[in-house]
Amino acid sequence: MSTLPGASALPRLTHAVLDASVVAAGATAPAWHRLPERAVQFGTGAFLRGFVDALLDDANRRGAYNGRIVTISSTASGRDAVLNAQQGLFTLVEQGMVDGAVQRRQRVVGSVSRALSAQAEWPAVLACARNPNIAFIFSNTTEAGFELDVNDTAQPPRTFPAKLTRFLHERAQHSAYSVITAPVVIPCELLEHNGTRLREMVLALATAWGLESQFLAWLSGAVRFCNTLVDRIVTGSPTAADREQIERDSGYRDDMITVCEPYRLFAIAGDMSLRSRLTFADERDGVHVVEHLTPFVERKLRLLNGTHTMMVSLALLAGCETVLEAMTNERVAPFVERALRDELVPNVHDADAPTFAAEVLDRFRNPFLRHALRDIAFQGTMKMRVRIVPVLRAFVHRFGQAPHALTLGLAAQMELVGGSWHGAQALDDAVVPTDNHADALRAHWLACAPDASGAFVFAERVCADVSLWGEDLSALAGVVSAVGTHLVRLRQDGAAEALDAYLAAEVA
């Protein structure tokens, strides 16, 4: 909420205030208030505002959607009241790097018609279900809300799947189980097979509650549940200083200013019939309706998440605190760039991988984001197992040797979590991240001599620990030797010297 001195003197953002400001600027305000309600979204948080609401606003501006969204709040956040006070309007600030240059774009988003509280206005939520124009249902809920609870029969239900089941049941009964008006459900939770999982939960609830067989048939045959992959960093509220500047420049008070990066990816699994219904989908806006999500998932997992995991421990050992610091560090930055180009991209079977990798580097260099490395390093050993080990294995099988950068990242993970608590690389608890495998790594350290030969023994023991990696990494040609060599440098000389040795070897 805006608490700045003099903020109350500014008028709150509304359609009338916006109309007045654009007229004064010689522009024309979009006629958002005339558009019909065509979608609902369960959630009013920053991500949906900066992702779905912004996306549909873009589509409205080019005449490709022509509709608005009813947002449904499930918590006592107060966002519904603020959105209604602002007639659904909020300011979106997109800022970051695009093609190596800083880009900042600010606009008012007008795709939201109103906000409802599921707790206080459940009958109004069900009234939306009876509106035949509602064609799409979006969601972004917490893990606690995205769960199956067959005993969740309250009105309103506590969990999202139960709310959605009641919503769809209301729609089915009111439309006489019409196939034509059956909505498309598009979950935005960052969960694998999110649409399939949601469909299974809704069917399980409908069965457990004894709802009519006709409804079950309608759910199975008419309602589309889409699997999706979403990707955009939405940081939410600006800093106090940035808010003050935005409000002064705009001439209005906005308690829902939303800040995000320029990059956006919305991959939706579907066929040509679904594509024809999703008129807002435009690949130029980062929205892809595709038969299979696998290429998008692999690209994000290997090139974005994988790069984070590969570099984070080394960057922390080098004294960096944020991704931006790492990408301005004279040693870490070229390490990340070369590892991404030479070891990660070649092992992603996608023609667009180099382009995506360049976008990843732009996102890492975003000067407006403070992405803490310690947050990324949380449970890093498991992330290594999921994101890096498959690429490590593929590289060895393809080239017959161990990759230099990935093994350095693996060694840094072992050193940070297993060894940095003692010796020359000692770090305080504020730097060493939480890792459920820390005890196992430290036990391996304690069983080895604190010298160069002990580092190689440690490397072999850890690489061979199937419980850590899901496979025996010591069986991969050259991996133990490479990891051991990196560990000796990390422990004896430090991260800077280990990076120098890597960079010198790569140049040579």
Order of alpha helices (4+ residues) and beta strands (2+ residues): alpha-beta-alpha-beta-alpha-beta-beta-beta-alpha-beta-alpha-beta-alpha-alpha-beta-beta-beta-alpha-beta-beta-alpha-beta-alpha-alpha-alpha-alpha-alpha-alpha-alpha-alpha-alpha-alpha-alpha-alpha-alpha-alpha
